[in-house]
């Protein structure tokens, strides 16, 4: 009944990517499972609406597979890997070799060829850090056992993909020692060309293009697909090239807006399409058969994975002296088999290197590990001690951002004004903070112009800016705070704010609120996003429902103890001190958090308060609640101002605000301050 046009299939895929994952996540199932189910229901074994043999569907599946492996390489934190590279390499070898050997033995026991058996082992050897957000939420991501497991991902993924490349080349051609040596040599040269060539080309291109994010995005896209094509030219699967391309541009892209756009496009379109394409290949009768007639093979593959990863974690415990909880956390983190495993399994299945029953067993493996892995991680990681020296490790970063350099410099607050209705509240907020530190404020108006400077629109913009500045100066005089007003002509408001703050050696930027979570802000970035990304000093974005002088009770929700946490608490204490107010520090923790972890957290908070030097009425409250946003909103009912912190890793226009924070922002009925630090 549907027209025979690719637009229909594309529309269906968009609808699936939009609707299905949230439904499954509400059922506490991974969204990718929903995409697989949707593929099964709409594929040949279901409604037969989508055809896996259709050229457009193959294109989307291939693009998604390439993108999945590219993002896997791009998201690896090379800096963390460098810190623990020896132990990461040791654990990586162990967590790769044990499943590889076990999978090979299973293949041989079930009558598969040696090449196919080795490939099955390599499918089990890699792992996907599906549970990493859990250790982040629990505040133990900096535990050495966790960072070692994260670093080991580099080795396991690369090694698994290399084994795949060799097995596929052997399967497709005549095997000989000479051909194998040639293949390995070619692969080594290709890997070096991608890793070093793309890294050099990327650095040069980014240096020459400056802030041209569109061209930089296109360069990254070209790099990944060019590497994929190059891999096929040397008879290696394209996902190998995609992963190497991700590693190659990792340092070049960094944690900037280009990376966010790359990941946004991938996670929104290509990667969901890949999982739907995987679902189209699942034959329900064959899948049921793998759970009945082929059940021993499926159980053996799943069992070998669990056992192999456990042996590697136990070896790490013996060699590195980790505790049982650390060892079990490493085991649970390395269990999930999603990205590299599924991409490699599909590549092997397409060249008939593995059978349908093995492919279905891998799907079962993915489902089991993607559910059990996070559950086990939350159980064991919740018992890990939170690193107490996190603030000291981050203190070096604080010295480099210039905000603490030289206590004799004047305290300057830059206050951009662009909305006449909010000028007074913004200037009052800036004046209160500046007056407390015996500093000055810098009211700033940006006359935006991309045209010639003699155009009438430039004159009109300057006239409006002068009116805003005059109003700001009047307010500062009322509050008896020195003002150093500035008007600047710039083609971007955000650039003008950041550059002025740097030129004035500002101590703080106070900005008014605008949309930061909408689609437009995600794609193009709002002025707030861009200032958060580029500025050198702390930024406070305020949404004020009352005069700042009337905001006397402050709520500060805190998740982890870091240098940024200390600065956030100090800002709250400073503001409360100006108004003779009180500060309530709220710690919303996971229900599995131990009493000892809570005590350690509160004692570190008390130390921050004592070291601040402010005589402000302060209280600390800990709540165990799985819904953090709900707890924050509930506690905010009796306060005037809530201070939340952004997480800036120079991403998505600069401001990475978690879903928890966004949910809280939408439901708060009081004034709000969103605080961010450089490099935090």
C-alpha positions as CSV (number, residue, x, y, z in Angstrom):
1,X,0.0,0.0,0.0
2,X,3.0,2.3,0.5
3,X,4.7,4.0,-2.5
4,X,7.9,2.4,-3.6
5,X,10.2,5.3,-2.7
6,X,13.2,5.5,-0.3
7,X,11.6,8.5,1.4
8,X,9.1,6.1,3.0
9,X,11.8,4.0,4.6
10,X,13.7,7.0,5.7
11,X,10.6,8.5,7.3
12,X,9.9,5.2,9.2
13,X,13.5,5.1,10.4
14,X,13.2,8.6,11.8
15,X,10.0,7.8,13.5
16,X,11.5,4.7,15.1
17,X,14.6,6.6,16.3
18,X,12.4,9.3,17.9
19,X,9.7,7.2,19.5
20,X,11.0,3.7,20.4
21,X,14.1,4.3,22.6
22,X,12.2,6.5,25.2
23,X,9.5,3.9,25.5
24,X,12.0,1.1,26.3
25,X,13.9,3.3,28.7
26,X,10.7,3.9,30.6
27,X,10.5,0.1,30.9
28,X,14.1,0.2,32.3
29,X,15.4,-1.5,29.2
30,X,18.2,-0.1,27.0
31,X,16.9,2.0,24.1
32,X,19.0,0.0,21.7
33,X,17.0,-3.1,22.5
34,X,13.9,-1.2,21.4
35,X,15.6,-0.4,18.1
36,X,16.4,-4.1,17.6
37,X,12.8,-5.1,18.4
38,X,11.5,-2.5,16.0
39,X,13.8,-3.9,13.2
40,X,12.5,-7.4,13.9
41,X,8.8,-6.2,13.8
42,X,9.2,-4.2,10.6
43,X,11.6,-6.6,8.8
44,X,11.0,-9.7,6.7
45,X,10.0,-11.7,9.7
46,X,7.4,-9.2,10.7
47,X,5.4,-6.6,8.8
48,X,7.9,-6.7,5.9
49,X,7.9,-2.9,5.6
50,X,11.7,-2.5,5.6
51,X,13.9,-4.7,3.4
52,X,17.5,-5.4,4.6
53,X,18.5,-6.0,1.0
54,X,17.4,-2.6,-0.1
55,X,20.4,-0.5,-1.2
56,X,19.3,2.5,0.8
57,X,18.9,0.4,3.9
58,X,22.3,-1.1,3.3
59,X,23.8,2.4,3.0
60,X,22.2,3.5,6.3
61,X,23.3,0.3,8.1
62,X,26.9,0.6,6.8
63,X,27.0,4.3,7.7
64,X,25.7,3.6,11.2
65,X,28.2,0.7,11.7
66,X,31.1,3.0,10.6
67,X,29.8,5.8,12.7
68,X,29.4,3.6,15.8
69,X,33.0,2.5,15.6
70,X,34.2,6.0,14.9
71,X,32.4,7.4,17.9
72,X,33.8,4.5,20.0
73,X,37.3,5.6,19.1
74,X,36.5,9.3,19.5
75,X,35.0,8.9,23.0
76,X,38.1,7.1,24.4
77,X,39.7,9.4,26.9
78,X,43.4,9.3,25.8
79,X,44.4,11.5,28.7
80,X,43.1,9.1,31.3
81,X,44.7,6.2,29.4
82,X,48.1,7.9,29.5
83,X,47.9,8.2,33.3
84,X,47.5,4.4,33.9
85,X,48.7,3.1,30.5
86,X,50.9,0.3,32.0
87,X,48.1,-1.2,34.2
88,X,45.5,-0.5,31.5
89,X,47.6,-2.4,29.0
90,X,48.1,-5.3,31.4
91,X,44.4,-5.6,32.2
92,X,43.6,-5.1,28.5
93,X,45.8,-8.0,27.5
94,X,44.2,-10.2,30.2
95,X,40.6,-9.3,29.5
96,X,41.3,-9.8,25.8
97,X,43.2,-13.1,25.9
98,X,41.0,-15.1,28.4
99,X,37.7,-14.7,26.4
100,X,39.7,-15.1,23.1
101,X,41.0,-18.5,24.2
102,X,37.7,-19.5,25.7
103,X,35.7,-18.5,22.6
104,X,38.2,-20.4,20.4
105,X,37.8,-23.6,22.5
106,X,34.0,-23.3,22.4
107,X,34.1,-23.0,18.6
108,X,36.2,-26.0,18.3
109,X,34.0,-28.1,20.6
110,X,31.0,-27.3,18.5
111,X,32.7,-28.3,15.3
112,X,33.4,-24.9,13.8
113,X,36.6,-24.2,11.8
114,X,39.6,-22.8,13.5
115,X,39.3,-19.4,11.7
116,X,35.6,-19.1,12.8
117,X,36.5,-20.3,16.3
118,X,39.2,-17.6,16.7
119,X,36.8,-15.0,15.4
120,X,34.2,-16.0,18.0
121,X,36.8,-15.6,20.6
122,X,37.7,-12.1,19.3
123,X,34.0,-11.1,19.4
124,X,34.0,-11.8,23.2
125,X,37.3,-10.1,23.8
126,X,36.3,-6.5,23.4
127,X,33.9,-4.6,25.6
128,X,31.6,-1.6,25.5
129,X,31.6,0.9,28.5
130,X,27.8,0.8,28.7
131,X,27.9,1.1,32.5
132,X,30.3,4.0,32.7
133,X,27.6,6.6,33.4
134,X,26.7,4.6,36.5
135,X,30.2,5.0,38.0
136,X,30.0,8.7,37.1
137,X,26.8,9.1,39.0
138,X,28.2,7.2,42.0
139,X,31.2,9.5,42.1
140,X,33.8,6.8,41.7
141,X,34.9,7.4,38.1
142,X,38.4,8.4,39.2
143,X,38.9,5.2,41.1
144,X,42.0,3.6,39.6
145,X,40.3,0.3,38.9
146,X,37.7,2.2,36.9
147,X,40.3,4.3,34.9
148,X,42.3,1.1,34.2
149,X,39.2,-0.6,32.8
150,X,38.4,2.4,30.7
151,X,42.0,2.5,29.4
152,X,41.9,-1.2,28.6
153,X,39.1,-0.5,26.1
154,X,41.6,0.9,23.6
155,X,43.6,-2.3,23.6
156,X,40.7,-4.7,23.5
157,X,38.8,-2.9,20.7
158,X,41.9,-2.5,18.5
159,X,43.0,-6.1,19.1
160,X,39.6,-7.5,18.4
161,X,39.2,-5.5,15.2
162,X,42.7,-6.6,14.0
163,X,41.8,-10.3,14.6
164,X,38.6,-9.7,12.7
165,X,40.6,-8.2,9.8
166,X,43.0,-11.1,9.7
167,X,40.2,-13.7,10.0
168,X,38.2,-12.1,7.2
169,X,41.2,-11.8,4.9
170,X,42.0,-15.5,5.5
171,X,38.4,-16.5,4.9
172,X,38.2,-14.6,1.6
173,X,41.6,-15.7,0.1
174,X,44.1,-18.5,0.0
175,X,45.9,-18.8,3.3
176,X,49.6,-18.9,3.4
177,X,52.4,-17.5,5.6
178,X,53.5,-15.1,2.9
179,X,49.9,-13.7,2.3
180,X,49.4,-13.4,6.1
181,X,52.7,-11.5,6.4
182,X,51.8,-9.2,3.5
183,X,48.3,-8.6,5.0
184,X,49.8,-7.8,8.5
185,X,52.4,-5.5,6.9
186,X,49.8,-3.7,4.8
187,X,47.6,-3.4,7.9
188,X,50.5,-1.9,9.9
189,X,51.3,0.7,7.2
190,X,47.6,1.5,6.8
191,X,47.2,1.9,10.6
192,X,50.2,4.2,10.8
193,X,49.0,6.3,7.9
194,X,45.6,6.7,9.5
195,X,46.7,7.4,13.1
196,X,49.5,9.8,12.2
197,X,48.4,11.1,8.8
198,X,44.9,12.0,9.9
199,X,46.2,13.4,13.2
200,X,48.7,15.7,11.3
201,X,46.1,16.7,8.6
202,X,43.5,17.4,11.3
203,X,45.8,19.6,13.3
204,X,46.8,21.6,10.2
205,X,43.2,21.9,9.0
206,X,41.8,23.0,12.4
207,X,44.7,25.5,12.8
208,X,44.0,27.1,9.5
209,X,40.3,27.1,9.7
210,X,40.1,28.6,13.2
211,X,36.4,28.8,14.3
212,X,34.9,27.5,11.0
213,X,33.0,24.7,12.7
214,X,31.0,23.7,9.6
215,X,34.2,23.0,7.5
216,X,35.8,21.2,10.5
217,X,32.7,19.0,10.9
218,X,32.9,18.2,7.2
219,X,36.6,17.4,7.5
220,X,35.9,14.9,10.4
221,X,33.1,13.3,8.4
222,X,35.4,13.0,5.3
223,X,38.2,11.6,7.5
224,X,36.1,8.7,8.9
225,X,34.6,7.6,5.6
226,X,37.9,8.0,3.8
227,X,39.5,5.8,6.4
228,X,36.7,3.2,6.0
229,X,37.2,3.2,2.2
230,X,41.0,2.8,2.7
231,X,40.4,-0.2,4.9
232,X,38.4,-1.9,2.2
233,X,41.1,-1.2,-0.4
234,X,43.5,-3.3,1.7
235,X,40.9,-6.0,2.2
236,X,40.1,-5.1,5.8
237,X,36.7,-4.4,7.1
238,X,35.6,-0.8,7.1
239,X,34.9,-0.7,10.8
240,X,38.7,-1.1,11.5
241,X,39.3,2.1,9.6
242,X,36.5,3.9,11.3
243,X,37.8,3.1,14.8
244,X,41.4,4.1,13.9
245,X,40.0,7.4,12.4
246,X,38.3,8.0,15.8
247,X,41.5,7.5,17.6
248,X,43.4,9.7,15.1
249,X,41.2,12.8,15.4
250,X,40.6,12.2,19.1
251,X,43.2,14.8,20.3
252,X,42.5,17.1,17.4
253,X,38.8,17.4,18.0
254,X,39.2,17.3,21.7
255,X,36.1,18.0,23.8
256,X,35.0,20.8,21.5
257,X,31.8,21.8,19.7
258,X,32.8,19.9,16.6
259,X,32.9,16.7,18.5
260,X,29.5,17.4,19.9
261,X,28.1,18.0,16.5
262,X,29.7,14.8,15.2
263,X,28.3,12.7,18.1
264,X,24.9,14.5,17.9
265,X,24.4,13.6,14.2
266,X,25.6,10.0,14.8
267,X,23.5,9.3,17.9
268,X,20.4,10.9,16.4
269,X,20.5,9.3,12.9
270,X,23.2,6.9,11.8
271,X,23.7,4.8,15.0
272,X,19.9,4.2,15.6
273,X,19.6,3.2,11.9
274,X,22.4,0.7,12.4
275,X,20.6,-1.0,15.3
276,X,17.3,-1.1,13.3
277,X,19.2,-2.7,10.4
278,X,20.6,-5.3,12.9
279,X,17.0,-6.1,13.9
280,X,16.1,-6.6,10.2
281,X,18.6,-9.4,10.0
282,X,17.3,-11.3,13.0
283,X,15.3,-14.3,11.8
284,X,12.7,-15.0,14.5
285,X,12.5,-18.8,13.8
286,X,16.3,-19.0,13.7
287,X,16.5,-16.9,16.8
288,X,14.1,-19.2,18.6
289,X,16.1,-22.2,17.4
290,X,19.3,-20.6,18.9
291,X,17.4,-20.6,22.2
292,X,16.2,-24.1,21.9
293,X,18.2,-26.4,19.6
294,X,21.3,-24.2,19.7
295,X,20.9,-23.4,23.4
296,X,24.2,-25.2,24.4
297,X,26.2,-23.1,22.0
298,X,24.5,-19.9,23.2
299,X,25.0,-20.8,26.9
300,X,28.6,-21.7,26.2
301,X,29.3,-18.4,24.5
302,X,27.7,-16.4,27.3
303,X,29.3,-18.5,30.0
304,X,32.8,-18.2,28.5
305,X,32.4,-14.4,28.3
306,X,31.5,-14.2,32.0
307,X,34.2,-16.6,33.0
308,X,36.9,-15.0,30.9
309,X,36.2,-11.5,32.1
310,X,36.1,-12.7,35.7
311,X,39.5,-14.4,35.4
312,X,41.0,-11.1,34.0
313,X,39.5,-9.1,36.8
314,X,40.9,-11.6,39.4
315,X,44.3,-11.4,37.8
316,X,44.2,-7.6,38.1
317,X,43.3,-8.0,41.7
318,X,46.3,-10.2,42.4
319,X,48.8,-8.1,40.3
320,X,47.7,-4.6,41.3
321,X,46.4,-5.2,44.8
322,X,42.8,-4.1,44.2
323,X,40.0,-4.9,46.6
324,X,37.2,-7.4,45.9
325,X,34.7,-4.6,45.1
326,X,37.2,-3.0,42.7
327,X,37.9,-6.3,41.0
328,X,34.2,-7.0,40.6
329,X,33.6,-3.5,39.3
330,X,36.2,-4.1,36.6
331,X,34.5,-7.4,35.8
332,X,31.1,-5.8,35.5
333,X,32.3,-2.8,33.5
334,X,34.0,-5.1,30.9
335,X,31.0,-7.4,30.5
336,X,28.7,-5.5,28.1
337,X,29.1,-6.5,24.4
338,X,27.6,-3.8,22.2
339,X,29.5,-1.5,19.9
340,X,32.6,-3.4,18.6
341,X,31.0,-6.8,19.2
342,X,27.8,-6.2,17.1
343,X,29.7,-4.3,14.4
344,X,32.3,-7.1,14.1
345,X,29.6,-9.8,14.2
346,X,27.7,-8.2,11.4
347,X,30.8,-7.9,9.3
348,X,31.7,-11.5,9.9
349,X,28.1,-12.7,9.1
350,X,28.0,-10.7,5.9
351,X,31.0,-12.6,4.5
352,X,29.6,-15.9,5.9
353,X,32.5,-16.4,8.3
354,X,30.0,-17.1,11.1
355,X,26.7,-18.9,10.8
356,X,23.2,-17.7,11.6
357,X,23.1,-19.6,14.9
358,X,26.4,-17.9,16.0
359,X,25.1,-14.5,14.9
360,X,21.9,-15.0,16.9
361,X,23.9,-16.2,19.9
362,X,25.8,-12.9,19.7
363,X,22.5,-11.0,19.8
364,X,21.5,-13.0,22.9
365,X,24.9,-12.2,24.4
366,X,24.4,-8.5,23.7
367,X,20.9,-8.5,25.3
368,X,22.1,-10.4,28.4
369,X,25.3,-8.3,29.0
370,X,23.6,-5.0,28.3
371,X,21.1,-5.7,31.0
372,X,23.2,-7.5,33.6
373,X,26.4,-5.3,33.2
374,X,24.8,-2.1,34.4
375,X,23.0,-4.0,37.2
376,X,26.2,-5.6,38.5
377,X,28.1,-2.4,38.1
378,X,25.7,-0.4,40.2
379,X,25.9,-3.2,42.9
380,X,29.7,-3.3,43.2
381,X,30.6,0.3,42.3
382,X,28.3,1.6,45.0
383,X,30.6,0.0,47.6
384,X,33.8,1.7,46.3
385,X,35.3,4.5,48.4
386,X,35.1,7.9,46.7
387,X,38.5,9.3,45.9
388,X,39.3,11.9,48.6
389,X,42.2,13.6,46.9
390,X,40.2,14.6,43.8
391,X,40.4,18.3,44.7
392,X,44.1,18.2,45.1
393,X,44.6,16.4,41.8
394,X,42.5,19.1,40.1
395,X,44.3,22.0,41.8
396,X,46.9,22.2,39.1
397,X,44.1,22.9,36.5
398,X,42.8,25.7,38.7
399,X,46.2,27.4,38.7
400,X,46.3,27.3,34.9
401,X,43.0,29.0,34.3
402,X,44.2,32.3,35.8
403,X,41.3,32.7,38.2
404,X,43.4,32.3,41.3
405,X,46.5,33.9,40.0
406,X,47.5,36.9,42.0
407,X,45.3,37.8,45.0
408,X,46.1,41.6,44.5
409,X,44.3,42.0,41.2
410,X,40.9,43.8,41.4
411,X,37.8,41.7,41.5
412,X,35.9,42.5,38.2
413,X,32.5,41.3,37.3
414,X,31.5,41.6,33.6
415,X,27.8,42.0,33.2
416,X,26.5,41.8,29.5
417,X,23.3,43.7,29.1
418,X,21.0,43.1,26.1
419,X,17.4,43.0,27.5
420,X,16.1,46.3,28.9
421,X,13.7,44.4,31.2
422,X,16.5,42.5,33.0
423,X,19.2,45.1,33.2
424,X,18.4,46.2,36.7
425,X,18.4,42.7,38.3
426,X,21.6,41.7,36.4
427,X,23.5,44.8,37.4
428,X,22.3,44.4,41.0
429,X,23.6,40.9,41.1
430,X,26.9,41.9,39.7
431,X,27.1,44.9,42.1
432,X,26.4,42.8,45.2
433,X,29.2,40.4,44.4
434,X,31.6,43.1,43.3
435,X,30.9,45.2,46.4
436,X,31.5,42.2,48.7
437,X,35.0,41.8,47.2
438,X,35.7,45.6,47.0
439,X,35.7,45.3,43.2
440,X,34.1,46.9,40.2
441,X,31.6,45.9,37.6
442,X,32.0,46.2,33.8
443,X,28.6,46.7,32.2
444,X,29.0,45.4,28.6
445,X,26.7,46.1,25.6
446,X,27.5,44.3,22.3
447,X,26.4,46.1,19.1
448,X,26.2,43.2,16.7
449,X,27.1,43.8,13.1
450,X,28.4,41.7,10.2
451,X,27.8,44.6,7.7
452,X,30.0,47.5,6.9
453,X,30.5,49.9,9.8
454,X,29.0,52.8,8.0
455,X,25.7,51.0,7.6
456,X,22.6,52.6,9.3
457,X,22.0,49.3,11.3
458,X,25.3,49.7,13.0
459,X,24.4,53.2,14.2
460,X,21.0,52.0,15.4
461,X,22.7,49.1,17.3
462,X,25.1,51.5,19.0
463,X,22.2,53.8,20.0
464,X,20.5,50.9,21.7
465,X,23.7,49.8,23.4
466,X,24.3,53.3,24.8
467,X,20.8,53.3,26.3
468,X,21.4,50.0,28.0
469,X,24.8,51.1,29.3
470,X,23.4,54.4,30.7
471,X,20.7,52.4,32.6
472,X,23.4,50.0,33.9
473,X,25.6,52.9,35.2
474,X,22.6,54.5,37.0
475,X,21.9,51.2,38.9
476,X,25.6,50.8,39.8
477,X,25.6,54.4,41.2
478,X,22.5,53.6,43.3
479,X,24.4,50.7,44.8
480,X,27.6,52.7,45.2
481,X,29.7,50.3,43.1
482,X,32.3,51.6,40.6
483,X,31.3,50.9,37.0
484,X,33.6,50.7,34.0
485,X,31.1,50.5,31.1
486,X,32.1,49.2,27.7
487,X,30.4,49.1,24.3
488,X,31.8,46.7,21.7
489,X,31.0,46.1,18.1
490,X,31.3,42.4,17.2
491,X,29.9,39.9,14.7
492,X,29.0,37.5,17.5
493,X,27.6,38.4,20.9
494,X,29.3,35.4,22.6
495,X,32.7,36.2,21.2
496,X,32.4,39.8,22.3
497,X,31.6,38.8,25.9
498,X,34.4,36.3,26.1
499,X,37.0,38.6,24.6
500,X,36.0,41.5,26.8
501,X,36.2,39.3,29.9
502,X,39.7,38.2,28.9
503,X,40.9,41.8,28.0
504,X,39.5,43.1,31.3
505,X,41.0,40.1,33.3
506,X,37.5,39.5,34.7
507,X,37.0,37.5,37.8
508,X,33.4,36.5,37.0
509,X,30.8,36.9,34.2
510,X,27.1,37.4,35.2
511,X,24.7,36.7,32.4
512,X,20.9,36.6,32.0
513,X,19.1,33.4,31.1
514,X,18.1,32.1,27.7
515,X,17.3,28.7,26.2
516,X,20.1,26.2,26.5
517,X,18.3,22.9,26.0
518,X,16.3,23.4,22.8
519,X,17.1,21.9,19.4
520,X,18.4,25.1,18.0
521,X,20.8,25.5,21.0
522,X,22.0,21.9,20.5
523,X,22.7,22.4,16.8
524,X,24.0,25.9,16.7
525,X,24.6,26.9,20.3
526,X,23.1,29.9,22.1
527,X,25.1,32.9,23.3
528,X,25.2,31.3,26.8
529,X,26.5,28.0,25.4
530,X,29.3,29.7,23.5
531,X,30.4,31.9,26.4
532,X,30.5,28.8,28.7
533,X,32.7,27.1,26.1
534,X,35.2,29.9,25.4
535,X,35.5,32.0,28.5
536,X,38.6,32.0,30.8
537,X,36.8,32.8,34.0
538,X,33.8,31.5,36.0
539,X,30.3,32.2,34.6
540,X,27.1,32.7,36.5
541,X,23.9,32.5,34.4
542,X,20.9,33.8,36.4
543,X,17.2,33.6,36.1
544,X,15.9,36.0,38.8
545,X,12.3,36.2,39.9
546,X,13.0,38.8,42.6
547,X,15.6,41.5,43.4
548,X,18.9,39.9,44.3
549,X,18.9,41.7,47.6
550,X,15.8,39.7,48.6
551,X,17.4,36.3,47.9
552,X,18.4,35.3,51.4
553,X,18.0,31.5,51.5
554,X,20.2,29.5,49.0
555,X,20.0,25.8,48.0
556,X,23.2,24.2,46.5
557,X,22.7,20.6,45.2
558,X,26.0,18.8,45.1
559,X,27.0,15.4,43.5
560,X,30.8,15.1,43.8
561,X,33.6,16.7,45.7
562,X,35.9,18.5,43.3
563,X,37.6,21.8,42.9
564,X,34.6,23.0,41.0
565,X,32.4,22.0,43.9
566,X,34.5,24.1,46.3
567,X,34.2,27.1,44.0
568,X,30.4,26.7,43.7
569,X,30.1,26.5,47.5
570,X,32.3,29.6,47.9
571,X,30.2,31.6,45.4
572,X,27.1,30.6,47.4
573,X,28.7,31.6,50.7
574,X,29.9,34.9,49.2
575,X,26.4,35.8,47.9
576,X,24.7,34.8,51.2
577,X,27.3,36.9,53.1
578,X,26.2,40.0,51.2
579,X,22.6,39.5,52.1
580,X,23.0,38.0,55.6
581,X,21.5,34.9,54.2
582,X,21.8,31.1,54.7
583,X,23.1,28.3,52.5
584,X,21.7,24.8,52.4
585,X,24.0,22.2,50.9
586,X,22.0,19.3,49.4
587,X,23.6,15.9,48.7
588,X,21.2,13.6,46.7
589,X,22.9,10.2,46.6
590,X,22.0,6.8,45.2
591,X,20.1,4.5,47.5
592,X,23.0,2.1,47.4
593,X,25.5,4.7,48.8
594,X,26.9,3.4,52.0
595,X,26.8,5.3,55.3
596,X,30.6,5.6,55.3
597,X,30.5,7.3,51.8
598,X,27.9,9.7,53.0
599,X,30.0,10.6,56.1
600,X,33.1,11.1,54.0
601,X,31.2,13.4,51.6
602,X,29.8,15.5,54.4
603,X,33.1,15.8,56.2
604,X,34.8,17.0,53.0
605,X,31.9,19.6,52.5
606,X,32.4,20.8,56.1
607,X,36.1,21.2,55.4
608,X,35.3,23.4,52.3
609,X,33.0,25.5,54.4
610,X,35.6,25.9,57.2
611,X,38.4,26.9,54.7
612,X,36.2,29.5,52.9
613,X,36.5,32.1,55.6
614,X,32.9,33.1,55.5
615,X,30.7,33.4,58.6
616,X,27.5,32.2,57.1
617,X,24.8,30.0,58.5
618,X,25.2,26.7,56.7
619,X,23.5,23.3,56.8
620,X,24.2,20.0,55.1
621,X,21.4,17.6,54.1
622,X,21.8,14.2,52.5
623,X,18.8,12.6,50.8
624,X,18.7,9.1,49.3
625,X,16.6,9.3,46.2
626,X,16.9,7.8,42.7
627,X,15.1,10.8,41.2
628,X,17.6,13.6,41.8
629,X,15.6,16.3,39.9
630,X,12.5,15.6,42.0
631,X,14.5,15.8,45.2
632,X,16.0,19.1,44.2
633,X,12.6,20.6,43.2
634,X,11.0,19.4,46.5
635,X,13.8,21.0,48.6
636,X,13.6,24.2,46.6
637,X,10.1,24.9,47.7
638,X,11.4,26.7,50.8
639,X,14.3,28.7,49.4
640,X,14.8,31.8,47.3
641,X,17.6,30.8,45.0
642,X,18.9,27.4,43.7
643,X,22.5,27.3,42.5
644,X,23.3,24.5,40.0
645,X,26.5,23.8,38.2
646,X,27.1,23.2,34.5
647,X,29.6,20.6,33.3
648,X,31.9,22.3,30.8
649,X,34.1,19.9,28.8
650,X,34.2,22.2,25.8
651,X,31.4,20.3,24.1
652,X,27.9,21.0,22.6
653,X,28.3,24.7,22.2
654,X,30.2,24.5,25.5
655,X,27.5,23.6,28.0
656,X,26.9,20.0,28.8
657,X,23.9,20.1,31.1
658,X,22.7,16.7,32.3
659,X,19.1,15.5,32.0
660,X,18.8,15.8,35.8
661,X,19.7,19.4,35.7
662,X,17.4,20.2,32.8
663,X,14.5,18.5,34.5
664,X,15.2,20.4,37.7
665,X,15.5,23.7,35.8
666,X,12.1,23.2,34.1
667,X,10.3,22.5,37.3
668,X,11.9,25.1,39.6
669,X,9.6,27.9,40.8
670,X,12.3,30.0,42.4
671,X,15.2,32.0,41.1
672,X,18.1,30.1,39.6
673,X,21.8,30.5,39.1
674,X,23.8,28.1,36.8
675,X,27.5,28.2,37.6
676,X,30.4,27.0,35.5
677,X,34.2,27.0,35.7
678,X,36.8,26.8,33.0
679,X,38.1,23.2,32.4
680,X,35.4,21.7,34.6
